[in-house]
């Protein structure tokens, strides 16, 4: 249940970034470790994110935005070996189809 609660919090954070209430520049140093530690965790992907991807549409979108931002800034992405973008449904969800 703690993972579910945290994922819902990330969904809210994602909405604030997508709606431009918060910027990636503002939250990058504060939350990047926490965000990528959970969304790029293969166990959490298997047991939560991949099972219920429609619950976390904005998290997928935030992942795309934030990954692109960090790459542009020359910053590493935590657990990139297990990057969320490697999930089969990733592109479909990010593009909103």
C-alpha positions in Angstrom: 0.0 0.0 0.0 2.9 2.4 0.6 4.0 2.0 -3.0 0.5 2.7 -4.2 0.3 5.8 -2.0 3.6 7.1 -3.2 2.6 6.5 -6.9 -0.5 8.5 -6.3 1.6 11.3 -4.9 3.8 11.1 -8.0 0.7 11.3 -10.2 -0.2 14.6 -8.4 3.3 15.9 -8.8 3.2 15.0 -12.5 0.0 16.9 -13.0 1.5 20.0 -11.5 4.5 19.8 -13.8 2.4 19.0 -16.9 0.1 22.0 -16.0 3.1 24.2 -15.5 2.3 24.9 -11.8 5.8 23.5 -11.1 8.9 23.4 -13.3 11.4 20.5 -13.7 14.1 23.0 -13.0 12.5 23.7 -9.6 11.9 20.1 -8.5 14.9 18.4 -10.2 17.3 18.6 -7.3 14.7 17.9 -4.7 12.8 15.0 -6.2 14.8 13.4 -9.0 16.3 10.7 -6.9 13.0 9.7 -5.3 11.2 9.8 -8.6 13.6 7.7 -10.7 14.2 5.3 -7.8 10.6 4.3 -7.8 9.7 4.4 -11.5 12.9 2.7 -12.7 12.7 0.0 -10.0 12.0 -3.3 -11.9 10.1 -4.8 -9.0 7.7 -1.8 -8.7 7.3 -1.8 -12.5 6.3 -5.4 -12.5 4.1 -5.4 -9.4 2.4 -2.0 -9.8 3.2 0.2 -12.8 2.8 -2.5 -15.5 -0.2 -4.0 -13.9 -2.1 -0.7 -13.7 -0.6 1.6 -16.3 -3.8 3.6 -16.8 -3.7 4.7 -13.2 -0.3 6.3 -13.8 -0.6 8.0 -17.1 0.8 11.3 -15.9 3.7 9.5 -14.2 4.7 8.1 -17.6 4.4 11.5 -19.2 6.5 13.1 -16.4 9.1 10.4 -16.8 9.4 11.3 -20.5 9.6 15.0 -19.7 12.0 14.6 -16.9 14.3 12.1 -18.7 14.5 14.5 -21.6 15.3 17.4 -19.3 18.0 15.5 -17.4 19.6 14.4 -20.7 19.5 17.9 -22.1 21.2 19.1 -18.8 23.9 16.4 -19.1 22.6 14.7 -15.9 22.5 11.0 -15.2 19.3 9.1 -14.7 19.1 6.8 -11.7 18.6 3.1 -12.5 18.6 3.9 -16.2 19.4 0.2 -16.9 15.7 -0.5 -15.9 14.3 2.7 -17.4 10.5 2.9 -17.4 10.7 3.7 -21.1 11.6 0.0 -21.7 8.1 -1.1 -20.8 6.2 -2.2 -23.8 3.2 0.2 -23.3 5.4 3.2 -22.6 5.2 5.0 -26.0 1.5 4.4 -26.3 0.8 5.9 -22.8 3.1 8.9 -23.2 1.5 9.7 -26.6 -1.9 9.4 -25.0 -3.2 6.6 -27.3 
